[in-house]
Amino acid sequence: MRVKIQSIHFDADAKLLNFVESKVEKLNTYSNDILDSEVFLRLEKSSSHENKVAEIKLLVPGNDLFAKRQCKTFEEATDQAVEALRRQLKKQKEKAMD
């Protein structure tokens, strides 16, 4: 699986990119069907501190999976989005077994 990361309105440092890539790659343990993934890291213009947005799209045969989370840090947003995708992959696998 390839992981494409785009940071919008800012330049992500290598540490953040490596963190995001390793988290997203762990989703391979739940499904071997993932072809590609796209990650968008964006800074929202808002007055609150929770202005870091992580959007992750997984390209899976049949239907694509998507999760978006907004938190105080990109790491936290990525963690939550990856967790949401993990649940979606698990649910998809259970449906396939029925």
Buried (B, 14 or more C-beta within 10 A) or exposed (E): BEBEBEBEEEEBEEEBBEBBBEBBBEBEEBBEBBEEBBBBBBEEEEEEEBBBBBBBBBBBEEEEBBBBBBBEEBBBBBBBBBEBBBEBBEEBEEEEEE
